[in-house]
Amino acid sequence: MASKKAAIQWRAYEMAYRRIVRLHPSAFREQFGEEMMGIFEEAAETHGAFRLLGDGLVSLTRQWIFRPKSLMAPVTAPVAAVPHHGGLFAWEHINASPSRLPAWRWMQGSLISLALFAGVWLAAAQASKRTPVESLGIESNSAMQTRGLTPSGSEDAGADSPLGGAHENGVYAGEAPRNLREGQRRQQQLAVQVAAGARVIPGAPLLMVESQGLVPELPKTLAGVQFSVWLRGFNSGERAQIEDVRKLFKNPPGPNVDGDMAFRSRTGGFDVRKIEESSATRLGGLVQERSSDQFARFALVVEENAPHLITEWHLDAVATPAEFAVGRLSEANAVEAAKARIDELVKDEQFSGAVLVTKNGKTILSRAYGLADQEKKIPNSLGTKFRIGSMNKMFTAVSILQLVQAGKIKLSESFGKYIADYPNKDAASKTTIEQLLTHTGGTGDIFGPQFQEHRKDLRTLQDYVNLYGKRGLEFEPGSRWEYSNYGFLLLGVVVERVSGKSYYEYVKENVYGPAGMMSTASQAEDESVAGRSIGYTAFGGGAVHANTDTLPYRGTSAGGGYSTVEDLQRFAGALMNHKLLNAQYTDLLTTGKVATPRGGKYAFGFFDDGAESGARHFGHGGGAPGMNGDLQIYPQSGYVIAVLANMDPPAASRVSEFIANRLPKN
């Protein structure tokens, strides 16, 4: 009973603190309101909610008295992070002007604070007298920590990956299994978040000050309370609490607590941004990573009867809604903000790699961070060769379109016309080249037990066909979009059959050569490649370690090669300057064709995003244990963003998206 009483009292303090935030001047509230709430959530246990209320009142008084100069106009440069240790969290010192206001303004601020303080005291006193909710089956304060999420068992979306379900870009879905096929389909949808370099940017607390609006209050329904308990427990980052909150689920999502902890580390926790659906047993809405621009749509269903276990759970990455769009900066300020952000990530050991950003071919940001080889202390550089995962799909798609442009392939023809000896004749006759290029062919993926068993034996593209070619289609071609590494592997075989060359020879001569990409290839992993970094992963538990035991024999037409940020920039330039395809086929290659679950559309080996926001861009990402990359090409503004990392996803994609969200649209 005492623990329930304390929990209700804490909730009253939280509501009072939220009202304190809302009474701050609007300019201050828009910039720092989210962070103040985040600090309250994180520090209430160590500093005491009542003490933090006092600090909030001090902040409120001084904001109305000192009138910070920096808050009279929108911020155009990042604000230095405020340490979260010791003392109180008084925010009023941030860029405060030394000039005082007239005496009547002192009086106004003081009266507001005193009145609010009296109200807070009364609210807290009344809260302690309320009858606690008994129907939720919450028996202890420790049980108030809800279920930590774990990554779902998604099939990896990069052909370089050996681990089905090991990689996710921070946001994932878990659910009570309804049927195997539906679960597999959802896994494929999640896998694309990695393959596309899904837009995840975990990191420093002050990032959230750019979010719009305050955190909405959760409904006091059965579902609302259970979600609130889960959220608080997950956000705590404490193993014991995350272990406890898994007990709120009838079938806990994800494999184990280690997965939950890793997910919490990557996301920094979540804040509720919008409630979209609410009933007694159902709740749905939008959450945002506390230290990132990434949004996710959540939905849960709880049992009507005590203990009201969560029976359904979904948490899926979505594009940033327009109402929560991050404010654009000038180019110079965006670059400075990116530098500061990356420095924070490096300090927190969340980024190791290289970044190269250009506009119309002119470099505006170029830096390398971390070590390519931790044992030998070899630093990363702009010329370091990083494994790029599924980014190879762009090169494969260009190769196919070159052969289409030359009249040697027809997009409408079945792939069986070009691979006449394909084992499954039904699949070969039904699925077209265009459907393979858009992931609508139903050809499935390559990761799972079979891949694990034969990982080192799969040395040629034909080896993959020999292993997987007899299986049937997973759905009627053209009926839906489902990411398929095997489909792009088949496209590589088509290139070989039509050109008479190995896939590796063809792309070297017709893609890498014309683009000037001298450091891009897919040499076997047992070959010594000068300048190729070692990938470091935390997947599999234990300390961070080299990803050597997870790598395939060599990359394929679906992914797994290596490149540099400089070569990716050269590829983007060659593509836009029509050195690889003429204007007509370049447009055909990069224009979106099929809507995807993550938002935007998929073209031919390229994601096509941002058209509705006026910042259209296309490109592709890739990710697997110890590797992550992203390339974004903006045809209107001329910006090209290339980021590569020798760390787990979303090390690179969080950086590229941070930059992309802040650069000017033109």
N, C-alpha and C positions, 0 to 999 in steps of 0.2 A: 504494500500500500504506500509506504514511504517513497519508493522509487517512482510510482505512478504520480504521486503528488509532486515530486521534484520535476518530473518530465513536463507536467502541465504548467508548472510555474516557469520552467525554462521557456516554454512556448509563449507565455505571456510576455516574458522579457524580450523574446525575439520580435514579437509583434510591436512592442513599444519601441524597440530599436529601429524597426522599419519606419515607424512614424517619425522618429527623429531624423532619419535620412531624408524623408520626404519634405521636411520642413526646412532643409538647407536651401540656399539659393539655387535656382534651376541650373545655372551653368556649372556650379560645383557638383550638383546631384547627378547631372548627365555624365560627368567625367569620372566621378569617384563613388557614386552610389552603389554600384555593383560590388566594388572592391570592399567598401565598408561592410556590406552584408556578408561578403565572403570571410572577412576578418572576424566578424562576430561569430559565424558558424565554427570557424577553426579554433578561435581562441577562447571561447566561452568556458571550455572545460578547464583551461589552465589559468586564466585570469579572472574568471567569475563573470557571469552575465551582468550582475549588478554593477560591477566595477566598469565594465565596458559601456554600460548605459551612461555612467557618469562621464566617461571620456567622450561619448557621443554628444552629450549636452555641452561639454566644453567646446567641442568642435562647432556645434550649432551656434553658440554664442559668439565665438570669434569670427566665424564666417560672416555673420551679419554685422560685425563690428569692423573688421579689418578690410573687407572688400578686396579679395585677392585680385591683383591686376590681371593675372594670367587667365582669369575666368571671365573676363569681359568680352572675350572673343574666342572662337573655336581654337582648340589646341592644334598646332601644326607640327609639333615635334614630340617625341616620346617623353614621358615623365619618368624621372629616376625612381626605381623601386624603393619602397620604404621597408627597412628591415622589420621582420616580424618577431622580434625577441626583446624581452625586457620592457619594463615600463608600460605605459599606456599607448594606445594606438591613436594619438591625436593627429587628425588629418589637416588641421587648420594651418599647420606650418608650411604646407606645400605652396611655394611661390607666393606667399602672402605679402601684400604691400605694407611697407612700414608706415604709410600715412594713416592717421587715425580719422575716424568719422566724428561728426558733431556729437555732443553729449546726449541729444535725444535719441540717436541711433544706438548708443550704449544702453540706454534705458530700454529701448525696444527689444534688443537682443536678450538682455537680462530677464525681462518680463516673460518673453517667450520661453526661455529655458526654465525659469522657475515654475511657470504654469505647467509645462510639459513634465517636469520632474515630479510635481505633485500628482499629475495624472498617472505617471508610470508607477509611483509608489502605491497608489490606490488600486491600479489594475493588478499589480503583483499580489497585493494583499487579498484581493477578491479571488484571484486565480487559485490561491492556496486553499480556499474554502470550497471550491467546486467539487462536485462528485466526479471522480475519475470514471472514464469509460471502461466498463467491465466486459463488454461483449466481444472485444477483439482477441481475447485469449492471450494477452501479453502479460507474462507472469513476473518479469523482472526487468530491471533497467538494461541488463545485458541483452535481453531479448528484443530490446528496442532497436538494435542494430539490424537493419534489413539485409537481404541477400545480396552479397557482392556478385556482380555479374562476371561471367567468364566468357571468353571467346567461344563462339559456336564452332562446331567442327566443320568449317567451310573447306571446300576443296581449294587448294592454292591456285591462284590465278596466274601464276607465272610459270612458264615451262621450265624454268630453272629450279623450281621447288620440288623437293622430294617429300614434303610433309603435307598430306592432305589435312586441311583444317588447322594448320599451325599458324597462319598469318592473318592478321586483321589490322586495319588501320585505326585502331582505337575504338571505333563504334561497331557493335556487333549485335546479333540477335540471338536470343535463346527462347525456347518455347517448350511447352509440354508436347511430346511427340503425338501427332495425330495420325500420320501415316508416313511410311518411309519415303515414298516418292516426293511428297510435299516437303519433307525435311531436306531431301537432297536438292530440290529446286531452290529452296531458300539459301542453302549453303552456296550454291553457285552464284546467287545474287550477291551474297556477302563477299564472295571471293573477288569480284570485280573491284571492290574497294581497294584491294591491294594492287591488282593488276593495273588499275588506272592511277595509282598513286593517290588514293583517296584523300580528300581534303581534310587533313587533320593537323592541328598545330598546337599540341600541348606545350606548356611552358610557363612563363612567369606570371604571377598573380595580376600585375597591372594591365595585362592584355585585356582583361574583361572590362576595363573602364570604357572601351570603345563600343560595347554593346549598348543597345538602345532599350530604355525602359527598365523598370524595377521587376524584381522577382514576384510573380503572382502568388497569392496564397492558395494552398492546396485545399480542396474541399474536405469537410469533416465526415466523409463517407467511409464505409468499410474499405473500399479500394484506395481512397485518398490517404487514409491513415497508414495502411500497409505500405503504400508507395513512399510516404514520408519517412517511415521507419527504415525502409531499404535505403533511401537516399542518404539519410543521416549516417547510417552505418557504413555505406560504401564510401561516402565522402571522407569519413574519418581516416581512412587509409590504415587503420589498425587491424592487424591480422585477427586478433580475438574477436573484434566486432564484426569483421567480414565473415568469419566462421559462424558467428551467431546468426547473422541475417540470412544465411543460406537456409536456415531452418524455417523461414517464412514461406518457402516454396514447396509445393507438393513434389515437383521434380526439379531440383535445382539446376539452373542452366550452366552450361560449361562443364569442364572436366573436374576441376578441383579448386581449392582455395588459392593455390599458387597462380592459377590462371587469373583468378579474380584480382589478386594483388598486382600482377603484371599489368592487367587492364587498368586498374586504378592509377598505377604509376604513369602509364602512357596518357591517360586522359586528364589527370588532375582532379577527377570528380566531375559532377554535373550540377548545373543550376536549372531550375524549371523556368522556361521562358514564356510558355503559353499553354493553357488548358484548352483542348479542342473537343473533348468528349468526357462526360462525367455522369455516372449513375451510381446507385448503391454499390454495385459489384464490379463496375468497369471504370477505367480511367485512361485517358489518352491525351497526348499533347506533344509539345516540343521541349527538348532540353538542349543545353549548350555546354560543351566542355568548359570547365572553369578557366582554363588557361589556353583557350584556343578559339578559333573562329568556327570550329566544326559544330554543326547542329545534328540532332538525331530526333527521330519521331519514336515516342514510346507508347506502349499500350499494355495494359495488364487486366486480367480478370481474376477475381477472388471468389472463394466459396461463400455461399450465403450463411452457412453454419460455422460456428466457432470450431477451430481457431482461425477460420477465414484464410486458409492457405491460398497462395497465388497459384492458380492452375494454368494460366497462359501468360506469356511474357514475350514482348517484342521490343527491340531497340535497334533501329536501323538508321544508318547515316543518310542524311538528305542534304541537298544543296541549301545554302543559307537563304531563308525566306527574305523577300524584298524588304519587309518591315524591319528586319534586323540587320540589314546590310551594313558592313563596316565602312566608315567614312574614308573617302579618297584623300590622299595627300598630294602635295607637289612632288615632282620627281625627286628633287634633292632631299626633301624630308622623308619620303618613302625609303630612299636608300639608307639614310641615317637610321631610321627606325629599324630597318632590316638588319643593319650591322649590329645595333644594340641587342636586337632580339636573338640573333644567331650567337652572339657572345654569351648571352644568358643560357642558351641551350647547350653550348659547349661546356660552360662551367658546370651545368647540371648533368653532364655526360649524356646528353640526349641528341648530340649531333657530332658527327665526324665525317668530313667529306669536302666537297668543293661546290662553289656557287659561281655562276657566270650569267650575268644579265646584260643584255644589249638592247639598244634602240636603233633601228635602221642600220644595224651593223656596228654601231659605236658602243663600246663597253661603258656601262655605267656602274657596274658592281662586279668585282672579281676577287674572290678570296678562297683560300683553302684552310681547313681546320683539322686538328686531330692527327692521328697516326695511321699510316697505311699498313704498318707492321709494328705492332706493339712490342714484340720481343726484341726486334732489332732497332726500335726507336726511329723508324723511317717516317718522316712527316708526309702527310698528303700534300699534293700540289695540284695546280690546274691541269697538269699533264698526267696525273695518276689515272690508271685504268681501273674503273669500278665495274663490277658486274651490274647489269642493267635490267635483269628480269625480263618482263614481258614487253619492254620497249622495242625488242627485236621485231615485234609485229608490224611496226611502221615500215621497216626495211622490207619485210616480206610483202606487204601490201603494195609498196612502190614497185617491187619487182613484178608482181602480177599485172599491175596497171601498165607497166612498160610493155609487157607482152601483149596486153589487150590493145594498146595504142599501135603496136606493130602488126596487128591483125592475126596474131598467132593463138590467141585465146578469146573466147566469147564469154562474157559474164553470165549469160543466160543458159549456157551449156552445163550439163551435169559434170561433176568432177570425174565421173567414171569414163568420160570420153577421153580424158587425158591420162588416167591411170586404169588402163584397160584390164589389168590383171588383179584389180582390187578384190579381195576375198568376198566381201558382202555385196552382191550384185544389186540388191534392193537399195541399200544406202547409196551406192555409187550412182545409180540411175535417177534417184530422186533429188539429191542435194546438189544445188548449183554452185558455181564458183562465187557468185554474188552472195549467196547465203553463207558460205564459209567465211567470206570477208566481213560479214555483218553479225556473225555469231547467231544466226537464225537457222542453221542447218541441222540441228539436233544430233550432232556427232559426239557430244559428250566430252569428257576430260580424260586426262591420262594419269592423275595422281590417286594413290591409294595403295593397297597391299601389293598389287601387281607391279607397280612402279618400284616400290621399296625392294621387292624381291629381285628385280632385274635392273636396278638402277645403273650399275656399272657395265651391264651387258648391252645397253641401248647406245650403240655407237654411231649409227647412221639413221637417217630418217626412215629408211625402209625397215629397220629393226623395229621401229614403233608400229609401222603398218603390220608387220608380221605378228606382233603381240596383240594389237587391238583391232585389227582389220575385220575379224569375223563377227564382232558384236553388231547388234542391230542399232537402229536409230532410237534416240530417247524420246523424240516427239516428231510430229509431222513437220517436215521442213517448211519454214516460213510462218509457222503458227505462233511463234513467240521468240523473244530474245533470251539467250542463255549462254553466258560466256563459255567458250570452248577452246581450250588450248589444242586439243586434238584437231580441230578444224583448221587452225593455222599451221599445224604440222603437215596436214594434208596439202595445204597450199604450197608448202616448200617442196613436197614431192612433185606437185604439178609443175613448179618451176624447173625441177630437174628433168622431168620427162619432156617438156616442151623445148627447153634450151639445149638439152644434151650435155649439160654441165652439172656438177654437184651444186647444191644450193650455196655452199660456202664460196665456191669459185664465182658463181653468178653475182652474188651481192658485192663481192670484192671488186669485180670488174665494172659493174653497172650501177652500183649505188655508192659504195665507199670511195671508189676511184674518182668519178666525176665530182663528188662533193669534197674531195680533198681530205677524207677521213682516214688518216694514216694510222690511227691508234685504236681502231674498232675492228673486232673480229670475234670468233667463237672458237679459239684454240682449245684443245682438250685440257682438262684440269690437271692431268699428270704431266703436261708440258710446262717448261719454265718460260714464263712470259715476263719480260722486263717491265717493271713499273706497274704490274697488276697488284692491287691491294689485297689484303686478307680481310675477309668479312668476319665480323664479330657479332655473335647472337646470344640472346638470353633465353631463347626458346629451348625447351627440354629440361628446364629447371637448373638449379645450381648457379655457379658464377658465370659471368660472360666468358664465352670461349669461341675459338675459331669455328667457322661453319663448314670446315673441310669435309666432315662426314655426311653432310647433307647434300652435297653437290652432285649433279649428274656427270656423266663422262664428259660431255661438252654441251654447249648451247645448241639450240635448234631454231627452226623458222618460227617457233612459237615463243621463244625467249631463252635467256640464259647466257647471252654473249657478254661482252664488256665494251666499254667506251669511255671517253673523257668528256667533260663539260665543253671543252673546246671543239671536239668533234661533233657533238650534238648541235652546237651553234652552227658549225659548218653545214651540217645536214639541213637545218632549218633554212639557212641562207640559200643553199642549192635548190631546195624545194620551192621556195618563194620566188626565186629568180629563174625558175623553169629550166634548170640544168638537168633535172631528172625526168620530168614529164612536161609536156606542153601545157599551156594555160587551161585548156579544156579538161584535160585529164587530171591536172592538179586540183582543179575545183571538184571534179567528180570524186577524187580520192578523199578529200577533206571535208566535204559537206555531209552533215548528219543525215542518216537514212532511217534509223530505228530508235525509238525511245528506249531508255534504259532505266532500271530501277533506281539508280543513283541520281537521276536527273540528267538533262541534256540528251544528246543523241549519239549513236555510234555511226561512224562513216565506214570507210574501208581501212581498218587498222588504225584508226584515229578516233578519239573522242572529240565531239564537237559541242562545246558548251558556251554559255554566257550570252547567247544572241538576244535573249529577252531583256538583259540588263544593259545592253549597249556596249558590252566588252567581250565580244565573241572571240573565242580562242580554240585552237585545236592542238592535239598532241596525244601523248600516252605516257603512262607511268609503269613501274614494275616493282615488284617486291617479293622477297622470300627471306629466310633466315640470313641475317648478316648482309643484306643488300636492299637498297631502295633508291629509286630514281624517278625523276619527273621532267618532262619537257612540255612547255606551254608556248605556243606561237600565237601572237596577236596580230592578225593581218591589217587591221585598221590603224592601230597605234604604232605598229612596228616593233613592239617589245617582244623579246624572246627570253624566256626564263629556263635555264638548265641547272638542275641540282642533282648531284649524285652523292650517295653515302655508303660507307661500308659498315652499316649498322642495320638493325631490324627496322621494318616499317613502323611508324611513318616518319623516320628521321629526315628524309629528303622532302617528302611531300608536304610536311608541316611547314618547312621553310619556303618552298615554292609558293604555297598558297598564301602564306603571310605576305609575301612580296606582291603577289598578283592582286590581292584584295586592297592594296594601298596605292599602287601605281595609278597615275591618271588614266582615264579611259582613252585619251587622245594624246 
